[in-house]
Amino acid sequence: MPERGVPAAPGPTWQRLHPLTPVVAAVRSLAVLALVLLEDSRSHSGGVGPALIVVGSFAFLLLLAGLVRFAVTRWALDGPTLRIETGLLRRDARQLPLARIQAVDVVRPFVARAFGLAELRVRLAGSGRANGRLAYLTEPAALDLRARLLAGHHGLDQATPEPAEQPLATVPPARLIAAALLSPAGGITLVLAGALVALTTVSQAAAAAVGGTLFVYAISFAHRTWRRVADQYGFAVALAPDGLRLRRGLLSTVAETVPFARVQAVRKVEPLAWRPMGWCRVEVDVAGSPGREQGTRSSRLTRALLPVGPTATADWLLASALGLRQFELAKPPRRAAWKSPLSYHFLGSASESGVIAASKGRVRKTTMWMPLEKVQSIRWVEGPLQRALHLATVRVDAAGRGVVADMRDRDSAEASDLFESLLAWTPT
């Protein structure tokens, strides 16, 4: 207790979520259920009456649950800490230090956008999930709070405006659609369509079977294409002091930040169908699982830095945004073609300026760059055929599952020198 005559320190100024939060949460949960029930009722003689009663009952329950959650949730920016309290029977009080903030994302689901609302997600360093969520605030309030949190994280006055960002690249919708159609699933759909046309003149029964398969596959392909285009629609990447800022989405928009310190590896992917256009995809492997609730263990999460674009744009983006200077990759010895006859011409690797680079893949050529400071383990791999050919592979792993750079089929002496140099490497 404070001493007599000494005023107590003022408590935090608690704030509530937007009053329309229960409505948005209920509408989002009801949309799919209502469509399924109404469609099912039309196919039966009972009519839509019972379905409307079920939907109305669920709407009431969801709205009531949302009102209770709204009533027991509050948040406050208490100096260097963001505090979030929620829960009725099981109280959850979180204190998120601004100094440990890794990123702050603003997400605008379709229903929330209709009401001018947005969700704020806060991620802390060393965590694989969104540690704090405020759903929903008005869009100006969410953007203002994001700027205040990031200013506090960098030790600045919280009233400091968010620093300007430098736009780097955008992706036109037409290119997104073309890239989706040129995917392997698009090729399979085209083959099935050709088979259907050919079988029509041979056997009606066989054509009917292929037609049924084509119809199901075409529906699945259309759904996947729509999701891919809608997810990456309006994609834009910008450079900011706190990391790379990505914006995307058609119905639901996402504005997220990929901190530089969290990037474990960078990958450039060149599918076979894209090469005539000179297109590629640039991805970054990020430690943890930002924006997904998949547990706390470290896992691989891939973020598209450029969903599809010209190779020249990708190389410029890698150099300007991530400081990755392109350097020539050394080919394996000619005898490695006996082990990898199909992919030999696409194999290459090198280590320069504190970065490991490796390429592989004939149908889907992939070039990966991994900073040595992100390396978690180094492995020596030598199979029976490699031993017979005096070859070896040096495999380098970064944090997360599946983040691996393979320097494949190098000469045994070269691989041994590389292995020892990587073990002895220290940052300068």
Order of alpha helices (4+ residues) and beta strands (2+ residues): alpha-alpha-beta-beta-beta-beta-alpha-beta-beta-alpha-beta-alpha-alpha-alpha-beta-beta-beta-beta-beta-beta-alpha-beta-beta-beta-beta-alpha-beta-beta-alpha
